[in-house]
Amino acid sequence: MQLDDLYRRVIMDHHKNPRNRGTMDEESVTINLNNPTCGDRISLQLQLDGNKVAEAKFSGEGCSISMSSASMMTEAIKGRTLEEAYAMAEKFSALMKGEPVEFEELEDIEALSGVNKFPARIKCATLAWNALRKGVESQSKQEG
């Protein structure tokens, strides 16, 4: 099996079986973003325990890339500090720019590396990550 086939399977698995899809009843940081060029939209909810992401969920509509990316991202940030989550978003942005990046413990995310060959799809892949960045930035402003 070629690497592209494996990556395609990982993306489709997260699309068909999204992790952390849904909403939280508990108080949470909520960020709503959309990509008007293709119609993707996401609502990201982060439940914080101090400076850590205790829970992350998303809802919305979009293509397989945007929804898979949201699924992978919510899995990746649970249990991380806000600073670690923000650093992961920066790392993901570098990946989308074609820079060599490794997500050692989060191999599924690397499945999205091929998206950078399709500039029109980069916004799809980064939508959830941009929501995460906005959420962390809003928390930093509230604390600062």
C-alpha positions as CSV (number, residue, x, y, z in Angstrom):
1,M,0.0,0.0,0.0
2,Q,1.4,3.4,-0.9
3,L,1.6,6.2,1.6
4,D,-1.0,8.3,-0.3
5,D,-3.5,5.5,0.0
6,L,-2.8,5.1,3.7
7,Y,-3.3,8.8,4.2
8,R,-6.5,8.8,2.2
9,R,-7.8,6.0,4.4
10,V,-6.9,7.8,7.6
11,I,-8.7,10.9,6.4
12,M,-11.8,9.0,5.3
13,D,-11.8,7.1,8.7
14,H,-11.9,10.4,10.6
15,H,-14.6,11.7,8.2
16,K,-16.8,8.7,8.5
17,N,-16.1,8.1,12.2
18,P,-15.4,11.5,13.6
19,R,-13.9,11.7,17.1
20,N,-15.3,14.3,19.5
21,R,-18.1,15.4,17.2
22,G,-21.0,17.0,19.2
23,T,-21.5,19.7,21.7
24,M,-21.0,20.2,25.4
25,D,-23.6,21.2,27.9
26,E,-20.9,22.4,30.4
27,E,-19.5,25.9,30.3
28,S,-16.9,26.0,27.5
29,V,-14.9,28.3,25.3
30,T,-16.8,28.3,22.0
31,I,-15.3,29.5,18.7
32,N,-17.4,29.6,15.5
33,L,-15.6,30.0,12.1
34,N,-16.5,29.4,8.5
35,N,-14.8,29.2,5.2
36,P,-17.0,31.2,2.8
37,T,-15.2,30.0,-0.3
38,C,-16.3,26.4,0.1
39,G,-19.0,26.5,2.8
40,D,-17.2,24.7,5.6
41,R,-18.1,25.9,9.0
42,I,-17.1,24.7,12.5
43,S,-18.1,25.4,16.1
44,L,-15.3,24.3,18.4
45,Q,-15.8,24.0,22.1
46,L,-13.0,23.7,24.6
47,Q,-13.6,22.8,28.2
48,L,-10.7,24.0,30.3
49,D,-9.3,22.8,33.6
50,G,-7.1,25.6,34.6
51,N,-4.6,25.9,31.7
52,K,-5.4,22.5,30.2
53,V,-7.8,21.4,27.6
54,A,-9.9,18.9,29.5
55,E,-12.4,18.2,26.6
56,A,-12.7,19.4,23.0
57,K,-15.7,18.9,20.7
58,F,-16.7,20.2,17.4
59,S,-19.8,20.5,15.3
60,G,-20.4,21.9,11.8
61,E,-20.5,21.0,8.2
62,G,-17.9,20.7,5.6
63,C,-15.8,18.6,3.3
64,S,-14.0,15.4,4.3
65,I,-10.8,17.3,4.8
66,S,-12.2,20.0,7.1
67,M,-14.2,17.5,9.2
68,S,-11.3,15.0,9.4
69,S,-8.9,17.8,10.4
70,A,-11.3,18.9,13.2
71,S,-11.5,15.3,14.4
72,M,-7.8,14.8,14.5
73,M,-7.2,18.2,16.1
74,T,-9.7,17.6,19.0
75,E,-8.0,14.2,19.7
76,A,-4.6,15.8,19.7
77,I,-5.2,18.7,22.1
78,K,-7.0,16.9,24.9
79,G,-4.9,17.0,28.0
80,R,-2.5,19.6,26.6
81,T,-1.9,23.0,28.0
82,L,-3.2,26.0,26.0
83,E,0.4,26.8,25.1
84,E,1.0,23.2,23.8
85,A,-2.2,23.3,21.8
86,Y,-1.3,26.7,20.3
87,A,2.1,25.3,19.4
88,M,0.5,22.4,17.7
89,A,-1.7,24.8,15.6
90,E,1.5,26.6,14.6
91,K,3.1,23.3,13.7
92,F,0.1,22.3,11.6
93,S,0.3,25.6,9.8
94,A,3.9,24.9,8.9
95,L,2.9,21.5,7.6
96,M,0.3,23.1,5.4
97,K,3.0,25.4,4.0
98,G,5.0,22.4,3.0
99,E,7.6,22.7,5.7
100,P,9.0,19.4,7.1
101,V,7.1,18.8,10.3
102,E,6.6,15.6,12.4
103,F,3.8,14.9,14.8
104,E,5.6,12.1,16.6
105,E,2.8,10.9,18.7
106,L,0.0,12.0,16.4
107,E,0.6,10.2,13.1
108,D,-3.0,10.7,11.9
109,I,-2.3,14.4,11.5
110,E,0.5,13.7,9.1
111,A,-2.1,12.2,6.8
112,L,-3.2,15.8,6.0
113,S,0.3,16.7,4.7
114,G,-0.7,16.0,1.1
115,V,-3.3,18.8,1.3
116,N,-0.5,21.3,0.8
117,K,-0.4,20.2,-2.9
118,F,-3.9,21.6,-3.3
119,P,-3.8,25.3,-2.3
120,A,-7.6,25.6,-2.5
121,R,-8.0,22.9,0.2
122,I,-5.5,24.3,2.7
123,K,-8.2,26.6,4.1
124,C,-10.4,23.5,4.6
125,A,-7.7,21.7,6.6
126,T,-6.7,24.7,8.7
127,L,-10.3,25.8,9.7
128,A,-10.4,23.9,13.0
129,W,-6.8,24.8,13.8
130,N,-7.6,28.5,13.2
131,A,-10.6,28.1,15.6
132,L,-8.2,26.6,18.2
133,R,-5.8,29.5,17.8
134,K,-8.6,32.1,18.2
135,G,-9.8,30.2,21.3
136,V,-6.4,30.2,22.9
137,E,-5.9,33.8,22.1
138,S,-9.2,34.8,23.6
139,Q,-8.4,33.0,26.8
140,S,-5.0,34.7,26.9
141,K,-6.6,38.1,26.6
142,Q,-9.1,37.3,29.4
143,E,-6.3,36.2,31.7
144,G,-4.0,39.0,30.8
